[in-house]
Amino acid sequence: MTVIRRYPVIFLLLSALIIPADGWSQEKTFNVVASIRPVHSILAALMQGGEAPELLVSGAELPFEHKLTAMQRQQIEAADLVVWTGPELEPFMQEVITGLKGKTRVVELLDLSAMKILPQRRNSNLRDPFFWMDSRNILILADQMARTLIEADPVRSHLYLYNRRELHRKLSELDRRYEFGYRGLSQGVALLLYDSLQYFAQAYAMRLGEVLSPLPAEPVATETLLKARNHIRNGEFVCVLTETGMPNEYLSLLTDGLSVRIGELDSFGQRFQPGSDLYAQLMEYNTGVIKDCLGQEGAAKSAYPDTGEPLPGEALGGRFILTDHNGREVTEDDLLGSYHLLFFGYTHCPDVCPTSLQVLARALKNLGDDAKRFVPWFITVDPERDTVETLREYLGYFNENMIGLTGSSEMLERVTRQYRVKYEKVQGEAGDPSLYTMDHTASLFLIGPDGRFITKFANGITHQALSERLRAYR
């Protein structure tokens, strides 16, 4: 991946701005409008504690199909700042943007020279709008938007600076994990119904096969469909990727009667609640879909030393002594007699762990009485901070039957090695030894009553899909 120069120094120069002593309550309202969910998510994170940005495309409709309502036109005309992608994705914005006068500041993101903007593959005169599918672009966008907010609304500079630091920390952790956790998705090849993954493919070395249609969708010739179907039949494409909200009338013609995996991307984050957490959720979901669709052939190569993937039926685990979140001693014998769902993580995890535990908790709730057959475990990879008390409080937010395990660093290292889990401590930029994150395997392990490994569920699986998969085990 190309290394992109960061721009943190300029923010130090802004810290001398004077903030009124009477707080935010006396400040003039600052109105921001964002066109689509991924961009809105970054602005919402930067503006936390102040005015919330307005989102235009908030329903099931896709951006290139959206039509502005009279109220939305008024919102744009009254805004202090309008952030949109560009005409390639949002033609509905062109007329109203052209007619804006006076105080409104407009940022067209595809015009930002600091970001990596690619041409569309089928028309090099147009820009590919899916820049957010490369996490490095989002790091740059966060800096650019923080700078814009400070310039346009200097009275809240302190707020934007603080939120920028917090957001940058989270995005940097996400970016690092993707760099070594998802780079190398190259052994399997995917067929795309729609062209939304060019940035992702370049960033994480994913091999793309044929793309049938750009966005917005264009008719696909019968000859093209037959050619793609032959590639699937011959095993050249191991999966077909579609997009949430996009028509799938070609899917059955491509795949009926053939053995091929199918995954549905959600590049606009339609299945997630708009807000500051949406971008991380969107990326976690899409990478999970891609890994599931590519299957074992396309599993990501890790920067960690290769410990080998467990095989179905293999006896993982071994002897250990750990402590659960109630202070009780737990050994390998406690992981027998039922189905067990193991997740390795840590309580200070900013996004992956809480999202994964919520998915697990909701999947078990979907199972009803069948959930009693599965014991959920949360095993920390951060014993330095994850005490018994910390685990007890943390797990209370997810599932009352979930068991947290901690112990000595040596014992936990032994357990992770037994289950072929990889993790690494990453020190924060500030130099404070207490400010660190833990990069770690984010899969969910299903272990049978006999202690043998059954399967792994990739990070990003939905709670509906997980509960349906679990129902198959009796």
C-alpha positions as CSV (number, residue, x, y, z in Angstrom):
1,M,0.0,0.0,0.0
2,T,1.2,3.5,-0.8
3,V,2.3,5.4,2.2
4,I,0.5,8.7,2.5
5,R,2.0,11.6,4.4
6,R,0.0,12.7,7.5
7,Y,-0.8,16.3,8.3
8,P,-1.1,16.4,12.1
9,V,1.3,19.4,12.7
10,I,-1.1,22.0,11.4
11,F,-3.6,21.2,14.1
12,L,-1.1,22.3,16.8
13,L,-1.0,25.7,15.3
14,L,-4.8,26.0,15.8
15,S,-4.7,25.2,19.5
16,A,-4.1,28.9,20.4
17,L,-7.5,29.9,19.1
18,I,-9.5,31.7,21.9
19,I,-12.7,29.9,23.0
20,P,-15.4,31.9,24.8
21,A,-15.5,31.2,28.5
22,D,-19.2,30.8,28.6
23,G,-19.1,27.5,26.8
24,W,-21.0,26.1,23.8
25,S,-24.5,27.1,24.8
26,Q,-24.1,30.7,23.8
27,E,-22.6,30.0,20.4
28,K,-24.3,30.6,17.1
29,T,-25.7,27.5,15.5
30,F,-23.4,26.0,12.8
31,N,-25.3,23.9,10.2
32,V,-23.6,21.2,8.3
33,V,-25.2,19.0,5.6
34,A,-23.6,15.7,4.3
35,S,-24.9,13.8,1.3
36,I,-24.2,10.1,2.1
37,R,-23.8,7.9,5.1
38,P,-20.0,7.2,5.1
39,V,-19.2,10.9,4.8
40,H,-21.8,11.8,7.4
41,S,-20.3,9.3,9.8
42,I,-16.9,11.1,9.7
43,L,-18.5,14.5,10.2
44,A,-20.7,13.2,13.0
45,A,-17.6,11.9,14.8
46,L,-15.8,15.3,14.4
47,M,-18.8,17.3,15.5
48,Q,-19.8,15.2,18.6
49,G,-20.6,17.6,21.5
50,G,-21.8,20.3,19.1
51,E,-24.4,20.5,16.3
52,A,-25.1,17.2,14.6
53,P,-24.7,17.2,10.8
54,E,-27.8,16.6,8.6
55,L,-27.9,13.6,6.3
56,L,-29.6,13.8,2.9
57,V,-29.6,10.2,1.6
58,S,-30.9,8.4,4.7
59,G,-33.4,5.9,3.5
60,A,-33.1,2.7,1.4
61,E,-32.7,4.8,-1.8
62,L,-29.2,4.9,-3.3
63,P,-27.4,8.3,-4.0
64,F,-27.6,8.2,-7.8
65,E,-31.4,7.6,-7.5
66,H,-32.1,10.3,-4.9
67,K,-34.3,13.3,-5.5
68,L,-34.2,16.3,-3.1
69,T,-37.3,17.2,-1.2
70,A,-38.3,20.8,-0.7
71,M,-37.2,20.5,2.9
72,Q,-33.8,19.2,1.9
73,R,-33.3,22.1,-0.5
74,Q,-34.1,24.5,2.3
75,Q,-31.6,22.7,4.6
76,I,-28.8,23.0,1.9
77,E,-29.6,26.6,1.2
78,A,-29.5,27.4,5.0
79,A,-26.3,25.4,5.7
80,D,-23.0,26.9,6.6
81,L,-21.2,23.9,5.2
82,V,-22.3,21.4,2.5
83,V,-20.2,18.3,1.9
84,W,-20.9,16.1,-1.1
85,T,-19.1,13.5,-3.1
86,G,-19.4,14.8,-6.7
87,P,-21.7,14.5,-9.7
88,E,-20.5,11.0,-10.6
89,L,-22.4,9.7,-7.6
90,E,-24.8,12.5,-6.6
91,P,-26.3,14.1,-9.7
92,F,-29.2,15.4,-7.5
93,M,-26.9,17.9,-5.9
94,Q,-25.6,19.7,-9.0
95,E,-28.5,22.1,-9.5
96,V,-28.9,23.2,-5.9
97,I,-25.1,23.5,-5.4
98,T,-24.8,25.7,-8.5
99,G,-27.5,28.0,-7.2
100,L,-26.0,28.5,-3.7
101,K,-25.1,32.0,-2.8
102,G,-23.7,33.9,0.2
103,K,-22.2,32.2,3.3
104,T,-22.5,28.5,2.3
105,R,-19.2,26.8,2.0
106,V,-19.2,23.7,-0.3
107,V,-16.7,20.8,-0.3
108,E,-16.8,18.4,-3.3
109,L,-14.8,15.5,-2.0
110,L,-13.7,14.1,-5.3
111,D,-11.9,17.4,-5.9
112,L,-9.7,17.0,-2.8
113,S,-6.1,16.7,-4.0
114,A,-4.9,15.2,-0.8
115,M,-6.9,12.0,-1.3
116,K,-6.3,9.2,-3.7
117,I,-9.0,9.5,-6.3
118,L,-9.1,6.9,-9.1
119,P,-10.6,7.2,-12.5
120,Q,-13.5,4.9,-13.3
121,R,-12.4,1.8,-15.1
122,R,-14.8,2.0,-17.9
123,N,-14.6,5.8,-18.4
124,S,-11.3,7.4,-17.4
125,N,-12.9,10.9,-17.9
126,L,-15.0,10.2,-14.8
127,R,-13.9,9.7,-11.2
128,D,-14.6,6.6,-9.1
129,P,-16.6,7.9,-6.2
130,F,-16.0,5.0,-3.7
131,F,-12.9,6.6,-2.2
132,W,-14.0,5.6,1.4
133,M,-13.4,1.9,0.7
134,D,-9.7,2.6,1.3
135,S,-9.2,3.4,5.0
136,R,-6.2,5.6,4.2
137,N,-8.5,8.0,2.3
138,I,-10.7,8.2,5.4
139,L,-7.8,9.1,7.6
140,I,-7.0,12.0,5.2
141,L,-10.7,13.0,4.9
142,A,-10.9,13.2,8.8
143,D,-8.0,15.7,8.8
144,Q,-9.3,17.6,5.8
145,M,-12.8,17.9,7.4
146,A,-11.4,18.9,10.8
147,R,-9.5,21.7,9.1
148,T,-12.5,22.8,7.2
149,L,-14.7,22.9,10.3
150,I,-12.1,24.9,12.3
151,E,-11.8,27.4,9.4
152,A,-15.6,27.8,9.0
153,D,-16.5,27.6,12.7
154,P,-13.4,28.7,14.7
155,V,-15.4,29.2,17.9
156,R,-15.6,25.4,18.3
157,S,-12.0,24.8,17.4
158,H,-11.3,23.1,20.7
159,L,-14.1,20.7,20.2
160,Y,-13.1,19.8,16.6
161,L,-9.4,19.3,17.7
162,Y,-10.4,17.0,20.5
163,N,-12.7,14.9,18.3
164,R,-10.2,14.8,15.5
165,R,-7.6,13.2,17.9
166,E,-10.1,10.6,19.1
167,L,-11.3,9.8,15.6
168,H,-7.8,9.6,14.2
169,R,-6.8,7.2,17.0
170,K,-9.7,4.9,16.0
171,L,-9.2,5.2,12.3
172,S,-5.5,4.5,12.7
173,E,-6.2,1.3,14.6
174,L,-8.6,0.2,11.9
175,D,-6.2,1.1,9.1
176,R,-3.3,-0.8,10.8
177,R,-5.5,-3.9,11.3
178,Y,-6.6,-3.8,7.7
179,E,-3.0,-3.4,6.5
180,F,-1.9,-6.6,8.0
181,G,-5.2,-8.4,8.5
182,Y,-6.8,-8.1,5.1
183,R,-3.9,-7.4,2.7
184,G,-3.3,-10.3,0.5
185,L,-6.9,-11.3,-0.4
186,S,-5.4,-12.5,-3.7
187,Q,-5.7,-16.3,-3.8
188,G,-9.4,-16.3,-4.8
189,V,-11.0,-14.2,-7.5
190,A,-14.4,-12.5,-7.2
191,L,-16.9,-11.5,-9.9
192,L,-18.5,-8.1,-9.2
193,L,-22.0,-7.3,-10.4
194,Y,-21.3,-3.6,-9.7
195,D,-18.0,-1.6,-9.7
196,S,-17.6,-0.5,-6.0
197,L,-14.4,-2.2,-5.0
198,Q,-11.6,-0.6,-7.0
199,Y,-10.2,1.3,-4.0
200,F,-10.5,-1.7,-1.7
201,A,-8.8,-4.0,-4.2
202,Q,-5.9,-1.6,-4.7
203,A,-5.5,-1.0,-0.9
204,Y,-5.6,-4.6,0.2
205,A,-4.2,-6.4,-2.9
206,M,-7.5,-8.1,-3.7
207,R,-7.8,-9.7,-7.1
208,L,-10.9,-8.7,-9.0
209,G,-12.4,-10.6,-11.9
210,E,-14.8,-9.2,-14.3
211,V,-17.1,-6.3,-13.4
212,L,-20.5,-6.5,-15.1
213,S,-21.9,-3.0,-14.6
214,P,-20.7,0.3,-13.2
215,L,-22.8,2.5,-10.9
216,P,-25.4,3.6,-11.8
217,A,-26.3,0.2,-13.3
218,E,-26.1,-0.2,-17.0
219,P,-27.7,-3.1,-19.0
220,V,-25.4,-6.1,-19.4
221,A,-25.2,-7.8,-22.7
222,T,-26.2,-11.5,-22.9
223,E,-22.8,-12.4,-24.4
224,T,-21.1,-10.8,-21.3
225,L,-23.3,-12.8,-19.0
226,L,-22.7,-16.1,-20.8
227,K,-18.9,-15.4,-20.7
228,A,-19.0,-14.7,-17.0
229,R,-21.1,-17.8,-16.3
230,N,-18.5,-19.9,-18.2
231,H,-15.8,-18.4,-16.0
232,I,-17.8,-19.5,-12.9
233,R,-18.3,-23.0,-14.3
234,N,-14.6,-23.3,-14.9
235,G,-13.7,-22.3,-11.4
236,E,-12.1,-19.0,-12.4
237,F,-14.4,-17.0,-10.0
238,V,-14.9,-18.5,-6.6
239,C,-17.6,-16.0,-5.6
240,V,-20.0,-13.4,-6.9
241,L,-20.4,-10.0,-5.0
242,T,-23.6,-7.9,-5.3
243,E,-24.5,-4.6,-3.6
244,T,-27.3,-3.9,-1.1
245,G,-30.1,-2.0,-2.8
246,M,-29.0,-2.7,-6.3
247,P,-31.0,-4.9,-8.7
248,N,-29.9,-8.5,-8.9
249,E,-31.8,-9.7,-12.0
250,Y,-28.6,-11.1,-13.5
251,L,-27.7,-13.1,-10.5
252,S,-29.8,-16.2,-11.2
253,L,-28.6,-16.2,-14.9
254,L,-25.0,-16.2,-13.7
255,T,-25.2,-18.8,-10.9
256,D,-28.2,-21.2,-11.2
257,G,-27.0,-24.7,-11.1
258,L,-23.4,-23.8,-10.4
259,S,-21.3,-24.1,-7.3
260,V,-20.3,-20.6,-6.3
261,R,-20.5,-18.5,-3.2
262,I,-22.5,-15.3,-3.2
263,G,-22.0,-12.2,-1.0
264,E,-23.9,-9.0,-0.7
265,L,-21.7,-5.9,0.0
266,D,-23.1,-2.8,1.6
267,S,-20.8,0.0,0.4
268,F,-23.2,2.8,1.4
269,G,-23.9,1.4,4.9
270,Q,-27.6,1.1,4.4
271,R,-28.0,-1.6,7.1
272,F,-26.4,0.5,9.8
273,Q,-27.8,3.4,11.9
274,P,-26.4,6.7,10.6
275,G,-23.9,8.2,13.1
276,S,-20.2,8.3,14.1
277,D,-19.9,4.5,14.3
278,L,-21.2,3.8,10.9
279,Y,-18.0,3.9,8.9
280,A,-16.2,1.3,11.1
281,Q,-19.3,-0.9,11.0
282,L,-19.6,-0.6,7.2
283,M,-15.9,-1.6,6.7
284,E,-16.1,-4.5,9.2
285,Y,-19.2,-5.8,7.5
286,N,-17.8,-5.5,3.9
287,T,-14.5,-7.1,4.7
288,G,-16.3,-10.0,6.5
289,V,-18.6,-10.5,3.4
290,I,-15.5,-10.5,1.1
291,K,-13.6,-13.0,3.3
292,D,-16.7,-15.3,3.6
293,C,-17.3,-15.1,-0.1
294,L,-13.7,-15.8,-1.1
295,G,-13.7,-18.6,1.4
296,Q,-10.5,-20.4,2.6
297,E,-8.9,-20.0,-0.8
298,G,-8.9,-16.2,-0.4
299,A,-8.3,-15.9,3.3
300,A,-6.2,-12.9,4.2
301,K,-2.5,-13.4,4.9
302,S,-1.4,-12.0,8.2
303,A,1.7,-10.1,9.1
304,Y,2.0,-12.4,12.1
305,P,4.1,-15.6,11.8
306,D,2.0,-18.3,10.2
307,T,0.5,-20.6,12.7
308,G,-1.7,-22.4,10.2
309,E,-5.5,-22.4,9.9
310,P,-7.3,-25.1,12.0
311,L,-9.1,-27.8,10.0
312,P,-12.7,-29.0,10.7
313,G,-12.6,-31.8,13.3
314,E,-9.2,-30.8,14.6
315,A,-8.7,-31.0,18.3
316,L,-7.7,-27.5,19.3
317,G,-6.9,-26.3,22.8
318,G,-5.0,-28.0,25.6
319,R,-4.4,-27.7,29.3
320,F,-4.8,-24.3,30.9
321,I,-6.0,-22.5,34.1
322,L,-7.7,-19.2,33.8
323,T,-10.1,-17.0,35.9
324,D,-13.6,-16.1,34.8
325,H,-15.3,-12.8,35.3
326,N,-16.7,-13.9,38.6
327,G,-13.3,-15.0,40.0
328,R,-13.9,-18.7,39.5
329,E,-11.1,-21.0,38.2
330,V,-11.7,-22.3,34.7
331,T,-9.8,-25.2,33.0
332,E,-10.0,-27.0,29.7
333,D,-12.6,-29.3,31.2
334,D,-15.1,-26.5,31.3
335,L,-15.0,-26.3,27.5
336,L,-16.5,-29.7,27.0
337,G,-20.0,-31.1,26.9
338,S,-21.7,-28.3,24.9
339,Y,-21.1,-26.2,21.8
340,H,-18.8,-23.3,22.6
341,L,-18.4,-20.0,20.9
342,L,-15.0,-18.4,21.5
343,F,-14.1,-14.8,20.8
344,F,-10.7,-13.4,21.6
345,G,-10.6,-9.6,22.2
346,Y,-10.1,-6.9,24.8
347,T,-12.4,-4.5,26.6
348,H,-10.7,-1.3,25.4
349,C,-11.2,-2.3,21.8
350,P,-12.8,0.7,20.1
351,D,-15.0,-1.0,17.5
352,V,-14.4,-4.6,16.5
353,C,-15.0,-6.3,19.8
354,P,-18.2,-4.5,20.8
355,T,-19.6,-4.9,17.3
356,S,-18.7,-8.6,17.3
357,L,-20.1,-9.2,20.7
358,Q,-23.4,-7.4,19.8
359,V,-23.7,-9.7,16.8
360,L,-23.1,-12.8,18.9
361,A,-25.6,-11.6,21.5
362,R,-28.3,-10.9,18.9
363,A,-27.7,-14.2,17.2
364,L,-28.2,-16.1,20.4
365,K,-31.3,-14.1,21.1
366,N,-32.6,-15.1,17.6
367,L,-32.2,-18.8,18.6
368,G,-34.6,-18.6,21.5
369,D,-34.5,-21.8,23.6
370,D,-31.9,-23.2,21.2
371,A,-29.4,-20.7,22.5
372,K,-29.0,-22.9,25.6
373,R,-26.9,-25.3,23.5
374,F,-24.2,-22.7,23.0
375,V,-21.9,-21.2,25.6
376,P,-20.4,-17.9,24.6
377,W,-16.8,-17.0,25.8
378,F,-14.9,-13.8,25.7
379,I,-11.2,-14.5,26.2
380,T,-9.0,-11.4,26.7
381,V,-5.7,-10.8,24.9
382,D,-5.1,-7.8,27.2
383,P,-4.6,-9.2,30.8
384,E,-2.8,-6.0,31.8
385,R,-6.0,-4.0,31.8
386,D,-8.7,-6.7,31.7
387,T,-9.2,-7.6,35.3
388,V,-12.0,-9.8,36.7
389,E,-13.9,-6.7,37.7
390,T,-13.4,-5.0,34.3
391,L,-14.6,-8.1,32.4
392,R,-17.7,-8.4,34.7
393,E,-18.7,-4.9,34.0
394,Y,-18.0,-5.1,30.3
395,L,-19.8,-8.3,29.5
396,G,-22.9,-7.1,31.4
397,Y,-23.6,-4.9,28.3
398,F,-23.9,-7.9,25.9
399,N,-25.2,-11.3,27.2
400,E,-25.9,-12.5,30.7
401,N,-24.6,-16.0,29.8
402,M,-21.4,-14.8,28.3
403,I,-18.3,-15.9,30.3
404,G,-15.2,-13.7,30.4
405,L,-11.7,-15.2,30.9
406,T,-8.5,-13.6,32.0
407,G,-5.3,-14.7,33.6
408,S,-1.5,-14.3,33.5
409,S,0.1,-13.1,30.3
410,E,2.0,-16.4,30.0
411,M,-1.2,-18.5,30.4
412,L,-3.2,-16.4,27.9
413,E,-0.3,-16.6,25.4
414,R,-0.5,-20.3,25.8
415,V,-4.2,-20.4,25.2
416,T,-4.0,-18.2,22.1
417,R,-1.3,-20.4,20.7
418,Q,-3.5,-23.5,21.3
419,Y,-6.3,-21.9,19.3
420,R,-4.0,-20.4,16.7
421,V,-5.1,-16.9,17.6
422,K,-2.8,-14.0,16.6
423,Y,-2.5,-10.7,18.5
424,E,0.0,-7.9,18.8
425,K,0.3,-4.9,21.1
426,V,0.5,-1.5,19.3
427,Q,1.7,1.5,21.2
428,G,-0.1,4.8,20.7
429,E,1.4,7.8,19.0
430,A,1.4,10.0,22.2
431,G,4.2,8.0,23.9
432,D,2.1,7.2,27.0
433,P,2.7,3.5,27.7
434,S,-0.9,3.1,28.9
435,L,-2.3,4.2,25.5
436,Y,-2.1,1.2,23.3
437,T,-4.3,-1.0,21.2
438,M,-4.3,-4.8,20.6
439,D,-4.4,-6.0,17.0
440,H,-6.0,-9.4,17.1
441,T,-7.7,-12.2,15.3
442,A,-11.4,-11.2,15.1
443,S,-13.0,-14.5,14.1
444,L,-15.6,-16.4,16.1
445,F,-14.6,-20.1,16.8
446,L,-17.3,-22.8,17.1
447,I,-16.0,-25.7,19.2
448,G,-18.0,-29.0,19.5
449,P,-18.9,-30.8,22.7
450,D,-15.9,-33.1,22.3
451,G,-13.5,-30.1,22.1
452,R,-12.9,-30.4,18.4
453,F,-12.9,-27.3,16.2
454,I,-15.9,-27.1,13.9
455,T,-15.6,-23.8,12.0
456,K,-14.8,-20.2,12.2
457,F,-17.2,-17.4,11.4
458,A,-15.4,-14.4,9.8
459,N,-15.7,-11.0,11.4
460,G,-18.5,-9.0,9.8
461,I,-21.1,-11.8,9.6
462,T,-24.6,-10.5,10.4
463,H,-26.5,-11.7,13.4
464,Q,-29.2,-13.2,11.1
465,A,-26.6,-15.2,9.2
466,L,-24.9,-16.4,12.3
467,S,-28.0,-17.6,14.0
468,E,-29.0,-19.5,10.8
469,R,-25.6,-21.2,10.7
470,L,-25.8,-22.2,14.3
471,R,-29.2,-23.7,14.0
472,A,-27.7,-26.4,11.7
473,Y,-25.6,-27.8,14.6
474,R,-27.5,-30.4,16.7
